[in-house]
Amino acid sequence: MDPMQPDPHPLVDVVPTSRFAVTRRWLARISGWSAKATFRIKRGPPALTIDELGKSWELTAEQRAALLLLGATKPGAAFIDEKVANINRAAFHRSAFVLNAATHLLFVDLAAQLLLSLPELKLALVALNLLLALVAHLQMRENFRSLLAGPRALPKKRRLWGLLSNPRYNKAVKKSSKPYARSAWKEMTLYRSAYFFNAAAIFLGSQFILPPERLIFPFGFLVGKITGLITTLVVFFDGWRGIRAGDDARLAREREVSVYRNLKI
């Protein structure tokens, strides 16, 4: 073989390798976008949870050290796990209502199914779902701030060398129960009702932006089938999330009641 001629074999190897690299980069991008959209923090031991938390939120060295110190104790580890679970739940609600908003925008026309010419109804349903997504986003931020603040230290139960009860203790206990009460109300009254309403509205108003009968065959048939499949999946998803929201509300109520057990009556 002439040494001046290039070896043809590297060309054969480079093309599949470059295609594989491009495909891998796109898969990594899609995975990154999906992770940002769902925003689920992996839970485990406190050190692992804090490390995963730092990948999604910006933590200073002081905040990371304080969380590690808090996670070294059993109550502190339980506090971190509870707050991270709340962050994941709120982030899931945010993604779910954005999904519902997109479904209403693209695949639902409730007014047309009711024989009404009312495009404002579609826009109102989209806006309401985006508003609920914003509420869930603010709830997620609130849980993150309370995680960084750490558990509130309760004052002493008694004062003056134990001779008198301390009324500030009961007030602090009652104040610590308010986040659980708000969470239970949001899960049961706001999120649960919204999921079931979305499921009913999507089931009744399933229709593509353009009615399938106006499209040329076979596009109308395909669009109708695909729209029905997508909306059916979203309806089942909303029903499942509505049931789970009820379970989460009951859990929040149980935690609220457990706080009151510490009252010194």
DRENPA-3360 file (N, C-alpha, C; in nm, 2 decimals, always signed):
BEGIN
1 = MDPMQPDP = +0.08/-0.12/+0.00/+0.00/+0.00/+0.00/+0.09/+0.12/+0.00 ~ +0.05/+0.22/-0.09/+0.13/+0.34/-0.10/+0.12/+0.43/+0.03 ~ +0.23/+0.46/+0.10/+0.22/+0.54/+0.22/+0.17/+0.67/+0.20 ~ +0.17/+0.73/+0.07/+0.12/+0.86/+0.05/-0.03/+0.86/+0.04 ~ -0.10/+0.75/+0.02/-0.24/+0.75/+0.01/-0.30/+0.73/+0.15 ~ -0.41/+0.81/+0.18/-0.47/+0.80/+0.32/-0.54/+0.67/+0.33 ~ -0.55/+0.63/+0.46/-0.61/+0.50/+0.49/-0.77/+0.52/+0.48 ~ -0.84/+0.44/+0.41/-0.98/+0.47/+0.40/-1.06/+0.42/+0.52;
9 = HPLVDVVP = -1.01/+0.34/+0.60/-1.08/+0.28/+0.71/-1.13/+0.39/+0.82 ~ -1.05/+0.49/+0.85/-1.10/+0.59/+0.95/-1.22/+0.66/+0.90 ~ -1.24/+0.68/+0.77/-1.36/+0.74/+0.72/-1.49/+0.66/+0.75 ~ -1.47/+0.53/+0.74/-1.58/+0.44/+0.77/-1.62/+0.44/+0.92 ~ -1.51/+0.46/+1.00/-1.54/+0.47/+1.15/-1.59/+0.60/+1.19 ~ -1.55/+0.71/+1.13/-1.58/+0.84/+1.17/-1.73/+0.87/+1.15 ~ -1.79/+0.83/+1.04/-1.93/+0.87/+1.01/-2.02/+0.81/+1.12 ~ -2.02/+0.68/+1.15/-2.11/+0.63/+1.25/-2.08/+0.69/+1.39;
17 = TSRFAVTR = -1.95/+0.72/+1.41/-1.91/+0.77/+1.54/-1.97/+0.91/+1.56 ~ -1.96/+1.00/+1.45/-2.01/+1.13/+1.46/-2.17/+1.13/+1.47 ~ -2.23/+1.04/+1.40/-2.38/+1.03/+1.41/-2.42/+0.99/+1.55 ~ -2.34/+0.89/+1.61/-2.37/+0.85/+1.74/-2.35/+0.97/+1.84 ~ -2.25/+1.05/+1.82/-2.22/+1.16/+1.91/-2.33/+1.26/+1.90 ~ -2.38/+1.29/+1.78/-2.49/+1.39/+1.76/-2.62/+1.34/+1.83 ~ -2.65/+1.21/+1.80/-2.77/+1.15/+1.87/-2.76/+1.15/+2.02 ~ -2.64/+1.12/+2.07/-2.62/+1.12/+2.22/-2.64/+1.26/+2.27;
25 = RWLARISG = -2.59/+1.37/+2.20/-2.60/+1.50/+2.24/-2.75/+1.55/+2.25 ~ -2.82/+1.50/+2.14/-2.97/+1.54/+2.14/-3.04/+1.47/+2.25 ~ -3.01/+1.34/+2.28/-3.07/+1.27/+2.39/-3.04/+1.33/+2.52 ~ -2.92/+1.38/+2.53/-2.88/+1.45/+2.66/-2.96/+1.58/+2.67 ~ -2.97/+1.65/+2.56/-3.05/+1.78/+2.57/-3.20/+1.75/+2.61 ~ -3.26/+1.65/+2.54/-3.40/+1.61/+2.58/-3.41/+1.57/+2.72 ~ -3.31/+1.49/+2.77/-3.32/+1.45/+2.91/-3.30/+1.57/+3.00 ~ -3.21/+1.67/+2.96/-3.20/+1.79/+3.05/-3.32/+1.87/+3.05;
33 = WSAKATFR = -3.39/+1.89/+2.93/-3.51/+1.97/+2.93/-3.62/+1.90/+3.01 ~ -3.63/+1.77/+3.00/-3.73/+1.69/+3.08/-3.70/+1.71/+3.23 ~ -3.58/+1.70/+3.27/-3.54/+1.71/+3.41/-3.58/+1.85/+3.46 ~ -3.55/+1.96/+3.37/-3.59/+2.09/+3.42/-3.74/+2.11/+3.42 ~ -3.81/+2.05/+3.33/-3.96/+2.06/+3.33/-4.02/+1.99/+3.45 ~ -3.98/+1.87/+3.48/-4.04/+1.80/+3.59/-3.98/+1.84/+3.72 ~ -3.85/+1.87/+3.72/-3.78/+1.92/+3.84/-3.80/+1.82/+3.96 ~ -3.75/+1.70/+3.95/-3.76/+1.61/+4.06/-3.62/+1.59/+4.12;
41 = IKRGPPAL = -3.62/+1.61/+4.25/-3.49/+1.60/+4.33/-3.49/+1.46/+4.38 ~ -3.38/+1.39/+4.36/-3.36/+1.25/+4.41/-3.35/+1.26/+4.56 ~ -3.42/+1.17/+4.63/-3.42/+1.17/+4.77/-3.34/+1.04/+4.82 ~ -3.28/+1.06/+4.93/-3.20/+0.95/+4.99/-3.14/+1.00/+5.12 ~ -3.02/+0.96/+5.15/-2.95/+1.01/+5.27/-2.93/+1.16/+5.26 ~ -2.93/+1.23/+5.37/-2.92/+1.38/+5.37/-2.81/+1.43/+5.28 ~ -2.69/+1.37/+5.28/-2.58/+1.42/+5.20/-2.61/+1.40/+5.05 ~ -2.67/+1.29/+5.01/-2.71/+1.27/+4.87/-2.82/+1.37/+4.83;
49 = TIDELGKS = -2.92/+1.39/+4.92/-3.03/+1.48/+4.89/-2.98/+1.62/+4.87 ~ -2.89/+1.66/+4.96/-2.83/+1.80/+4.95/-2.75/+1.82/+4.82 ~ -2.68/+1.71/+4.78/-2.60/+1.72/+4.66/-2.69/+1.73/+4.54 ~ -2.80/+1.65/+4.54/-2.89/+1.66/+4.43/-2.97/+1.79/+4.43 ~ -2.99/+1.85/+4.55/-3.06/+1.98/+4.56/-2.97/+2.09/+4.50 ~ -2.84/+2.07/+4.52/-2.74/+2.17/+4.47/-2.73/+2.17/+4.32 ~ -2.77/+2.06/+4.25/-2.77/+2.06/+4.11/-2.88/+2.14/+4.05 ~ -2.99/+2.16/+4.12/-3.11/+2.23/+4.07/-3.12/+2.37/+4.13;
57 = WELTAEQR = -3.07/+2.39/+4.25/-3.08/+2.52/+4.31/-2.94/+2.57/+4.34 ~ -2.92/+2.70/+4.34/-2.79/+2.75/+4.38/-2.77/+2.75/+4.53 ~ -2.68/+2.68/+4.58/-2.65/+2.68/+4.73/-2.51/+2.73/+4.75 ~ -2.51/+2.82/+4.85/-2.38/+2.87/+4.89/-2.31/+2.77/+4.98 ~ -2.18/+2.79/+5.00/-2.11/+2.70/+5.09/-2.16/+2.70/+5.23 ~ -2.20/+2.82/+5.28/-2.26/+2.83/+5.41/-2.39/+2.75/+5.42 ~ -2.48/+2.77/+5.32/-2.61/+2.70/+5.32/-2.59/+2.55/+5.31 ~ -2.49/+2.50/+5.23/-2.47/+2.36/+5.22/-2.42/+2.30/+5.35;
65 = AALLLLGA = -2.33/+2.38/+5.41/-2.27/+2.33/+5.54/-2.38/+2.33/+5.65 ~ -2.47/+2.43/+5.65/-2.58/+2.43/+5.75/-2.67/+2.31/+5.73 ~ -2.70/+2.28/+5.60/-2.79/+2.16/+5.57/-2.73/+2.03/+5.61 ~ -2.60/+2.02/+5.58/-2.53/+1.90/+5.62/-2.52/+1.88/+5.77 ~ -2.50/+1.99/+5.84/-2.51/+1.98/+5.99/-2.65/+1.95/+6.04 ~ -2.75/+2.00/+5.97/-2.89/+1.97/+6.01/-2.92/+1.82/+5.98 ~ -2.87/+1.77/+5.87/-2.90/+1.64/+5.83/-2.83/+1.53/+5.92 ~ -2.73/+1.58/+6.00/-2.66/+1.48/+6.08/-2.74/+1.43/+6.20;
73 = TKPGAAFI = -2.85/+1.50/+6.23/-2.94/+1.46/+6.34/-3.06/+1.39/+6.27 ~ -3.13/+1.30/+6.35/-3.24/+1.23/+6.30/-3.36/+1.32/+6.27 ~ -3.40/+1.42/+6.36/-3.51/+1.51/+6.33/-3.47/+1.60/+6.21 ~ -3.34/+1.64/+6.20/-3.30/+1.73/+6.09/-3.31/+1.65/+5.96 ~ -3.27/+1.52/+5.95/-3.28/+1.45/+5.83/-3.43/+1.43/+5.79 ~ -3.52/+1.41/+5.89/-3.66/+1.40/+5.86/-3.71/+1.53/+5.80 ~ -3.67/+1.64/+5.86/-3.71/+1.77/+5.81/-3.67/+1.80/+5.67 ~ -3.54/+1.76/+5.63/-3.49/+1.78/+5.50/-3.57/+1.69/+5.40;
81 = DEKVANIN = -3.59/+1.57/+5.44/-3.67/+1.48/+5.35/-3.81/+1.53/+5.33 ~ -3.88/+1.58/+5.43/-4.01/+1.63/+5.42/-4.02/+1.75/+5.32 ~ -3.92/+1.84/+5.34/-3.92/+1.96/+5.26/-3.89/+1.93/+5.11 ~ -3.80/+1.84/+5.09/-3.77/+1.80/+4.95/-3.88/+1.73/+4.89 ~ -3.96/+1.65/+4.96/-4.08/+1.58/+4.91/-4.18/+1.69/+4.87 ~ -4.19/+1.79/+4.96/-4.29/+1.90/+4.92/-4.25/+1.98/+4.80 ~ -4.12/+2.00/+4.78/-4.07/+2.07/+4.66/-4.10/+1.98/+4.54 ~ -4.07/+1.85/+4.55/-4.10/+1.76/+4.43/-4.25/+1.76/+4.40;
89 = RAAFHRSA = -4.33/+1.76/+4.50/-4.48/+1.75/+4.48/-4.53/+1.88/+4.41 ~ -4.48/+2.00/+4.46/-4.52/+2.12/+4.40/-4.47/+2.14/+4.26 ~ -4.35/+2.09/+4.23/-4.29/+2.09/+4.10/-4.37/+2.00/+4.00 ~ -4.42/+1.89/+4.05/-4.50/+1.80/+3.97/-4.63/+1.87/+3.94 ~ -4.70/+1.93/+4.04/-4.82/+2.01/+4.01/-4.80/+2.11/+3.90 ~ -4.68/+2.18/+3.91/-4.65/+2.29/+3.82/-4.65/+2.23/+3.67 ~ -4.57/+2.12/+3.66/-4.56/+2.05/+3.53/-4.70/+2.00/+3.48 ~ -4.78/+1.95/+3.57/-4.91/+1.89/+3.54/-5.00/+2.00/+3.49;
97 = FVLNAATH = -5.01/+2.11/+3.55/-5.10/+2.22/+3.50/-5.05/+2.29/+3.38 ~ -4.92/+2.29/+3.35/-4.87/+2.34/+3.22/-4.91/+2.24/+3.12 ~ -4.90/+2.11/+3.14/-4.95/+2.01/+3.05/-5.10/+2.03/+3.02 ~ -5.18/+2.05/+3.12/-5.32/+2.07/+3.10/-5.35/+2.20/+3.02 ~ -5.27/+2.30/+3.05/-5.29/+2.43/+2.97/-5.26/+2.40/+2.82 ~ -5.15/+2.33/+2.79/-5.12/+2.29/+2.65/-5.22/+2.21/+2.59 ~ -5.28/+2.11/+2.67/-5.38/+2.03/+2.61/-5.51/+2.10/+2.58 ~ -5.55/+2.20/+2.67/-5.66/+2.28/+2.64/-5.64/+2.37/+2.52;
105 = LLFVDLAA = -5.52/+2.42/+2.50/-5.49/+2.50/+2.39/-5.49/+2.43/+2.26 ~ -5.44/+2.31/+2.25/-5.42/+2.24/+2.13/-5.53/+2.14/+2.10 ~ -5.58/+2.07/+2.20/-5.67/+1.95/+2.17/-5.81/+1.96/+2.23 ~ -5.85/+2.08/+2.29/-5.98/+2.09/+2.36/-6.05/+2.21/+2.31 ~ -6.17/+2.20/+2.28/-6.26/+2.31/+2.24/-6.40/+2.28/+2.30 ~ -6.41/+2.31/+2.43/-6.53/+2.28/+2.50/-6.65/+2.36/+2.45 ~ -6.63/+2.48/+2.41/-6.74/+2.56/+2.36/-6.79/+2.51/+2.23 ~ -6.71/+2.46/+2.14/-6.75/+2.40/+2.01/-6.83/+2.27/+2.04;
113 = QLLLSLPE = -6.79/+2.19/+2.13/-6.87/+2.07/+2.17/-7.01/+2.10/+2.22 ~ -7.02/+2.22/+2.29/-7.15/+2.26/+2.34/-7.22/+2.35/+2.24 ~ -7.18/+2.35/+2.12/-7.24/+2.43/+2.01/-7.24/+2.58/+2.04 ~ -7.13/+2.63/+2.09/-7.12/+2.77/+2.12/-7.00/+2.82/+2.05 ~ -7.01/+2.95/+2.01/-6.90/+3.02/+1.95/-6.84/+3.11/+2.06 ~ -6.75/+3.05/+2.14/-6.69/+3.12/+2.25/-6.55/+3.09/+2.27 ~ -6.46/+3.15/+2.19/-6.32/+3.12/+2.20/-6.26/+3.17/+2.34 ~ -6.33/+3.26/+2.40/-6.28/+3.31/+2.53/-6.28/+3.20/+2.64;
121 = LKLALVAL = -6.36/+3.10/+2.62/-6.37/+2.99/+2.71/-6.24/+2.91/+2.71 ~ -6.19/+2.88/+2.59/-6.06/+2.81/+2.57/-5.95/+2.89/+2.64 ~ -5.94/+3.02/+2.61/-5.84/+3.11/+2.67/-5.85/+3.11/+2.82 ~ -5.97/+3.11/+2.87/-5.99/+3.12/+3.02/-5.94/+2.99/+3.08 ~ -5.97/+2.88/+3.02/-5.92/+2.75/+3.08/-5.77/+2.74/+3.07 ~ -5.71/+2.79/+2.96/-5.56/+2.79/+2.95/-5.50/+2.88/+3.06 ~ -5.56/+3.00/+3.08/-5.51/+3.09/+3.17/-5.52/+3.04/+3.32 ~ -5.64/+2.98/+3.35/-5.66/+2.92/+3.48/-5.55/+2.81/+3.51;
129 = NLLLALVA = -5.52/+2.73/+3.42/-5.42/+2.62/+3.44/-5.28/+2.69/+3.46 ~ -5.25/+2.79/+3.38/-5.12/+2.86/+3.40/-5.12/+2.93/+3.53 ~ -5.23/+2.98/+3.58/-5.23/+3.04/+3.71/-5.21/+2.94/+3.82 ~ -5.27/+2.82/+3.81/-5.24/+2.71/+3.90/-5.09/+2.67/+3.90 ~ -5.04/+2.67/+3.78/-4.89/+2.63/+3.77/-4.81/+2.74/+3.84 ~ -4.85/+2.86/+3.83/-4.77/+2.97/+3.90/-4.79/+2.95/+4.06 ~ -4.91/+2.92/+4.10/-4.93/+2.89/+4.25/-4.84/+2.78/+4.29 ~ -4.83/+2.67/+4.21/-4.75/+2.56/+4.25/-4.60/+2.60/+4.25;
137 = HLQMRENF = -4.56/+2.68/+4.15/-4.42/+2.73/+4.15/-4.39/+2.81/+4.27 ~ -4.48/+2.90/+4.31/-4.45/+2.98/+4.43/-4.45/+2.89/+4.56 ~ -4.53/+2.79/+4.56/-4.53/+2.69/+4.67/-4.39/+2.62/+4.68 ~ -4.34/+2.59/+4.56/-4.21/+2.52/+4.56/-4.10/+2.61/+4.61 ~ -4.11/+2.74/+4.57/-4.01/+2.83/+4.62/-4.02/+2.85/+4.77 ~ -4.14/+2.86/+4.82/-4.17/+2.87/+4.96/-4.11/+2.76/+5.04 ~ -4.12/+2.64/+4.99/-4.07/+2.52/+5.06/-3.92/+2.52/+5.06 ~ -3.86/+2.57/+4.95/-3.71/+2.58/+4.94/-3.66/+2.68/+5.04;
145 = RSLLAGPR = -3.73/+2.79/+5.05/-3.68/+2.90/+5.15/-3.70/+2.84/+5.29 ~ -3.81/+2.77/+5.32/-3.82/+2.72/+5.46/-3.72/+2.61/+5.48 ~ -3.68/+2.54/+5.38/-3.57/+2.44/+5.40/-3.44/+2.50/+5.44 ~ -3.41/+2.61/+5.37/-3.29/+2.68/+5.40/-3.29/+2.75/+5.54 ~ -3.42/+2.79/+5.58/-3.43/+2.86/+5.71/-3.42/+2.76/+5.83 ~ -3.45/+2.63/+5.80/-3.44/+2.53/+5.90/-3.56/+2.52/+5.99 ~ -3.57/+2.42/+6.07/-3.69/+2.41/+6.16/-3.69/+2.52/+6.26 ~ -3.80/+2.57/+6.30/-3.81/+2.67/+6.40/-3.79/+2.61/+6.54;
153 = ALPKKRRL = -3.71/+2.68/+6.61/-3.68/+2.63/+6.75/-3.79/+2.68/+6.84 ~ -3.85/+2.59/+6.91/-3.96/+2.62/+7.00/-3.91/+2.68/+7.13 ~ -3.98/+2.78/+7.19/-3.93/+2.83/+7.32/-3.96/+2.73/+7.43 ~ -3.91/+2.76/+7.55/-3.93/+2.66/+7.66/-4.08/+2.66/+7.70 ~ -4.12/+2.54/+7.75/-4.26/+2.52/+7.79/-4.29/+2.60/+7.91 ~ -4.19/+2.61/+8.00/-4.22/+2.68/+8.12/-4.12/+2.79/+8.15 ~ -4.15/+2.89/+8.23/-4.06/+3.00/+8.26/-4.05/+3.02/+8.41 ~ -3.96/+3.11/+8.45/-3.94/+3.13/+8.59/-3.90/+3.00/+8.67;
161 = WGLLSNPR = -3.80/+2.94/+8.62/-3.75/+2.81/+8.68/-3.86/+2.71/+8.69 ~ -3.94/+2.70/+8.59/-4.04/+2.60/+8.58/-4.17/+2.62/+8.66 ~ -4.18/+2.74/+8.72/-4.29/+2.76/+8.81/-4.42/+2.80/+8.73 ~ -4.40/+2.87/+8.61/-4.52/+2.92/+8.54/-4.51/+2.86/+8.39 ~ -4.62/+2.84/+8.33/-4.62/+2.80/+8.19/-4.59/+2.92/+8.10 ~ -4.53/+2.89/+7.99/-4.49/+2.99/+7.89/-4.59/+3.00/+7.78 ~ -4.68/+3.10/+7.77/-4.78/+3.11/+7.66/-4.71/+3.12/+7.52 ~ -4.59/+3.16/+7.51/-4.53/+3.17/+7.38/-4.50/+3.04/+7.32;
169 = YNKAVKKS = -4.49/+2.93/+7.41/-4.47/+2.80/+7.35/-4.59/+2.75/+7.27 ~ -4.71/+2.76/+7.33/-4.83/+2.72/+7.26/-4.85/+2.80/+7.13 ~ -4.82/+2.93/+7.13/-4.84/+3.01/+7.01/-4.74/+2.97/+6.90 ~ -4.62/+2.93/+6.94/-4.52/+2.88/+6.85/-4.56/+2.75/+6.79 ~ -4.62/+2.66/+6.87/-4.66/+2.53/+6.82/-4.78/+2.55/+6.72 ~ -4.87/+2.64/+6.75/-4.98/+2.66/+6.66/-4.93/+2.73/+6.53 ~ -4.83/+2.81/+6.54/-4.78/+2.88/+6.42/-4.71/+2.78/+6.33 ~ -4.65/+2.68/+6.39/-4.58/+2.57/+6.31/-4.68/+2.48/+6.24;
177 = SKPYARSA = -4.80/+2.48/+6.28/-4.90/+2.40/+6.21/-4.97/+2.47/+6.09 ~ -4.95/+2.60/+6.07/-5.01/+2.67/+5.96/-4.97/+2.62/+5.82 ~ -4.84/+2.60/+5.80/-4.80/+2.55/+5.67/-4.87/+2.42/+5.63 ~ -4.89/+2.33/+5.73/-4.96/+2.20/+5.70/-5.10/+2.23/+5.66 ~ -5.17/+2.32/+5.73/-5.31/+2.36/+5.70/-5.32/+2.42/+5.56 ~ -5.23/+2.51/+5.53/-5.23/+2.57/+5.39/-5.21/+2.46/+5.28 ~ -5.11/+2.37/+5.31/-5.08/+2.27/+5.21/-5.20/+2.17/+5.19 ~ -5.27/+2.14/+5.30/-5.39/+2.05/+5.30/-5.50/+2.12/+5.22;
185 = WKEMTLYR = -5.52/+2.25/+5.24/-5.62/+2.32/+5.17/-5.59/+2.33/+5.02 ~ -5.47/+2.36/+4.98/-5.43/+2.36/+4.84/-5.45/+2.23/+4.77 ~ -5.41/+2.12/+4.84/-5.42/+1.99/+4.78/-5.56/+1.95/+4.76 ~ -5.65/+1.97/+4.86/-5.78/+1.92/+4.86/-5.87/+2.01/+4.78 ~ -5.87/+2.14/+4.81/-5.97/+2.23/+4.75/-5.92/+2.29/+4.62 ~ -5.79/+2.32/+4.60/-5.74/+2.38/+4.48/-5.70/+2.28/+4.38 ~ -5.60/+2.20/+4.41/-5.54/+2.11/+4.31/-5.64/+1.99/+4.28 ~ -5.69/+1.93/+4.38/-5.78/+1.82/+4.35/-5.90/+1.85/+4.27;
193 = SAYFFNAA = -5.96/+1.97/+4.30/-6.08/+2.01/+4.23/-6.04/+2.05/+4.08 ~ -5.92/+2.11/+4.07/-5.87/+2.15/+3.93/-5.84/+2.02/+3.85 ~ -5.79/+1.92/+3.91/-5.76/+1.80/+3.83/-5.88/+1.73/+3.78 ~ -5.98/+1.72/+3.87/-6.11/+1.65/+3.83/-6.18/+1.74/+3.73 ~ -6.18/+1.87/+3.74/-6.24/+1.96/+3.65/-6.18/+1.95/+3.51 ~ -6.04/+1.95/+3.51/-5.97/+1.93/+3.38/-6.00/+1.80/+3.32 ~ -6.01/+1.70/+3.39/-6.04/+1.57/+3.34/-6.18/+1.57/+3.27 ~ -6.28/+1.63/+3.34/-6.41/+1.64/+3.28/-6.42/+1.73/+3.16;
201 = AIFLGSQF = -6.35/+1.84/+3.17/-6.35/+1.94/+3.05/-6.28/+1.88/+2.93 ~ -6.17/+1.81/+2.95/-6.10/+1.75/+2.84/-6.17/+1.64/+2.78 ~ -6.24/+1.56/+2.86/-6.32/+1.45/+2.81/-6.44/+1.50/+2.73 ~ -6.50/+1.60/+2.77/-6.62/+1.65/+2.70/-6.58/+1.74/+2.58 ~ -6.47/+1.81/+2.59/-6.44/+1.90/+2.48/-6.32/+1.86/+2.39 ~ -6.29/+1.73/+2.39/-6.17/+1.69/+2.31/-6.19/+1.72/+2.16 ~ -6.11/+1.80/+2.10/-6.11/+1.84/+1.96/-5.99/+1.91/+1.93 ~ -5.93/+1.88/+1.81/-5.81/+1.95/+1.77/-5.84/+2.09/+1.73;
209 = ILPPERLI = -5.73/+2.18/+1.72/-5.75/+2.32/+1.68/-5.85/+2.33/+1.57 ~ -5.83/+2.25/+1.46/-5.92/+2.24/+1.35/-6.00/+2.12/+1.36 ~ -6.13/+2.12/+1.34/-6.21/+2.00/+1.34/-6.16/+1.90/+1.24 ~ -6.15/+1.77/+1.28/-6.09/+1.67/+1.19/-6.17/+1.66/+1.06 ~ -6.30/+1.68/+1.06/-6.38/+1.67/+0.94/-6.35/+1.77/+0.84 ~ -6.28/+1.88/+0.87/-6.24/+1.98/+0.78/-6.11/+1.95/+0.71 ~ -6.04/+1.85/+0.76/-5.91/+1.81/+0.70/-5.93/+1.71/+0.59 ~ -5.84/+1.70/+0.49/-5.84/+1.61/+0.38/-5.82/+1.47/+0.43;
217 = FPFGFLVG = -5.89/+1.37/+0.38/-5.87/+1.23/+0.42/-5.73/+1.19/+0.36 ~ -5.65/+1.11/+0.44/-5.68/+1.05/+0.57/-5.63/+1.14/+0.69 ~ -5.60/+1.26/+0.66/-5.54/+1.34/+0.77/-5.65/+1.36/+0.88 ~ -5.77/+1.39/+0.84/-5.87/+1.41/+0.95/-5.89/+1.28/+1.03 ~ -5.89/+1.16/+0.97/-5.90/+1.04/+1.05/-5.78/+1.02/+1.14 ~ -5.66/+1.05/+1.09/-5.54/+1.03/+1.18/-5.54/+1.14/+1.29 ~ -5.57/+1.26/+1.26/-5.57/+1.36/+1.36/-5.68/+1.33/+1.47 ~ -5.79/+1.28/+1.43/-5.90/+1.25/+1.53/-5.85/+1.14/+1.62;
225 = KITGLITT = -5.79/+1.04/+1.56/-5.74/+0.92/+1.65/-5.63/+0.97/+1.74 ~ -5.53/+1.05/+1.69/-5.42/+1.09/+1.77/-5.47/+1.18/+1.88 ~ -5.56/+1.28/+1.85/-5.62/+1.37/+1.95/-5.69/+1.29/+2.05 ~ -5.77/+1.19/+2.01/-5.84/+1.11/+2.11/-5.75/+1.04/+2.21 ~ -5.64/+0.98/+2.15/-5.54/+0.91/+2.23/-5.48/+1.00/+2.33 ~ -5.43/+1.12/+2.29/-5.36/+1.21/+2.38/-5.46/+1.26/+2.49 ~ -5.58/+1.30/+2.45/-5.67/+1.35/+2.55/-5.71/+1.25/+2.65 ~ -5.73/+1.12/+2.60/-5.76/+1.01/+2.69/-5.65/+0.99/+2.79;
233 = LVVFFDGW = -5.53/+0.99/+2.75/-5.42/+0.98/+2.84/-5.41/+1.09/+2.95 ~ -5.44/+1.22/+2.90/-5.44/+1.33/+2.99/-5.56/+1.32/+3.09 ~ -5.67/+1.27/+3.04/-5.79/+1.25/+3.13/-5.76/+1.15/+3.24 ~ -5.70/+1.04/+3.21/-5.66/+0.94/+3.31/-5.55/+0.99/+3.40 ~ -5.46/+1.07/+3.35/-5.36/+1.13/+3.43/-5.42/+1.23/+3.53 ~ -5.51/+1.31/+3.49/-5.58/+1.41/+3.58/-5.66/+1.34/+3.69 ~ -5.73/+1.23/+3.65/-5.80/+1.15/+3.75/-5.71/+1.09/+3.85 ~ -5.60/+1.04/+3.81/-5.50/+0.98/+3.90/-5.44/+1.08/+3.99;
241 = RGIRAGDD = -5.41/+1.20/+3.94/-5.35/+1.31/+4.02/-5.45/+1.37/+4.11 ~ -5.58/+1.37/+4.07/-5.68/+1.41/+4.17/-5.69/+1.32/+4.29 ~ -5.69/+1.19/+4.26/-5.69/+1.10/+4.38/-5.57/+1.11/+4.46 ~ -5.45/+1.13/+4.40/-5.33/+1.14/+4.48/-5.33/+1.28/+4.56 ~ -5.39/+1.38/+4.50/-5.40/+1.51/+4.57/-5.48/+1.49/+4.70 ~ -5.59/+1.41/+4.69/-5.66/+1.38/+4.81/-5.58/+1.31/+4.92 ~ -5.50/+1.21/+4.88/-5.41/+1.14/+4.97/-5.31/+1.24/+5.03 ~ -5.25/+1.33/+4.95/-5.16/+1.43/+5.00/-5.22/+1.52/+5.10;
249 = ARLARERE = -5.35/+1.56/+5.08/-5.42/+1.65/+5.17/-5.44/+1.58/+5.30 ~ -5.47/+1.45/+5.30/-5.49/+1.37/+5.43/-5.36/+1.36/+5.50 ~ -5.25/+1.34/+5.43/-5.12/+1.34/+5.50/-5.09/+1.47/+5.56 ~ -5.11/+1.58/+5.49/-5.09/+1.71/+5.55/-5.18/+1.74/+5.68 ~ -5.30/+1.69/+5.67/-5.39/+1.70/+5.79/-5.34/+1.62/+5.91 ~ -5.28/+1.50/+5.88/-5.23/+1.42/+5.98/-5.11/+1.49/+6.05 ~ -5.02/+1.55/+5.96/-4.91/+1.62/+6.02/-4.95/+1.74/+6.10 ~ -5.06/+1.81/+6.06/-5.11/+1.92/+6.13/-5.16/+1.88/+6.27;
257 = VSVYRNLK = -5.23/+1.77/+6.27/-5.28/+1.71/+6.40/-5.17/+1.67/+6.49 ~ -5.06/+1.61/+6.43/-4.95/+1.57/+6.51/-4.88/+1.68/+6.58 ~ -4.88/+1.80/+6.51/-4.82/+1.92/+6.57/-4.89/+1.96/+6.70 ~ -5.03/+1.95/+6.70/-5.11/+1.99/+6.81/-5.09/+1.90/+6.93 ~ -5.03/+1.78/+6.91/-5.01/+1.69/+7.02/-4.90/+1.74/+7.12 ~ -4.82/+1.84/+7.07/-4.71/+1.89/+7.15/-4.76/+2.01/+7.23 ~ -4.89/+2.05/+7.22/-4.94/+2.16/+7.30/-4.94/+2.12/+7.45 ~ -4.90/+2.22/+7.53/-4.90/+2.20/+7.68/-5.02/+2.27/+7.73;
265 = I = -5.12/+2.18/+7.75/-5.26/+2.23/+7.80/-5.27/+2.21/+7.95;
% end
